[in-house]
Amino acid sequence: MNKFLERLNAGETLVADGATGTNLQKMGLKPGIAPEDLVIDNPDLLLGLANRFVQSGSDIILTCTFGGTRLRMKESRYLDRCAEVNQRAVALARKAASARPDVLVAGSIGPTGALIKPLGPLTVEEAFSAYAEQAKALAEGGVDLLIIETMFALDETGAAFDAARSVTDLPIVVSFSYDRGVRTMMGLKPTQAIKTFKDKGAVAVGANCGTSLENMEKIVQEYAAAAPGFPIWAKPNAGLPRMDEDNQAIYDVTPEQMGEAALRNITAGARIVGGCCGSSPEHVAGIAKAVKNRH
């Protein structure tokens, strides 16, 4: 049986990792450079971050493939090596995960960056094709599960889910970004999201990114009310950022506060907890400490 499903079915609460983008920026990633390019240009940087998340107590680390669809990589000089980039990213995450025998690797799949017709230029078929290519590469690379994350539109997320399901039997988690309180940019509500993707066969549904820690708790509560007992994934930002004089985002939430928020989300119904933007390995250590010491 799949290791991720085994642990979910056993009732375990799992700790996921923190942010990719904001940590890489702190480590020297220049604006305008796609993190996926680092898979080939600077794999050691990605490996270093993944290693730190493993050392911090993550049970699940995500691949650096959030923008790894052909549609999202159209500006990358590695566009024609799209599948290879995804597979190399899995190999890097696997290398970091090998430090602890129980660490799982999730293949990260993010939005294409375009809206689907009639709101945008993209057809469902184009989205499906791009997602199927990425999901196949991640599955063949050897991930334990797929996480379709930071989504906001039902049609695009449905295309991503159906595409992934068409190429692999791996467990799929679907996570939305509620950047309008408890609504996504397209007005989607948690109740509608969890009912749709639970019925489709997702093994967990959740939220990542978004706004405040308080809103994340409300979202988890709404999910749990709509689908009692169904596994929920919660990766909030380390609070709302403020900009310093150099126009850098500063996140003021402490590792202890992230740990406390994770416990509140678990009480509300979350089974997988971690962090998104602004969440450092120290924040993840705060979450892991709170989660592992709660009994």
Helices and strands as residue ranges (DSSP letters): H 3-9, E 14-15, H 21-26, G 35-37, H 38-41, H 43-55, E 60-62, G 79-81, H 82-97, E 104-109, H 124-141, E 145-151, H 154-167, E 172-176, H 190-200, E 204-209, H 213-226, E 232-236, E 242-243, E 249-250, H 255-268, E 270-273, H 281-292
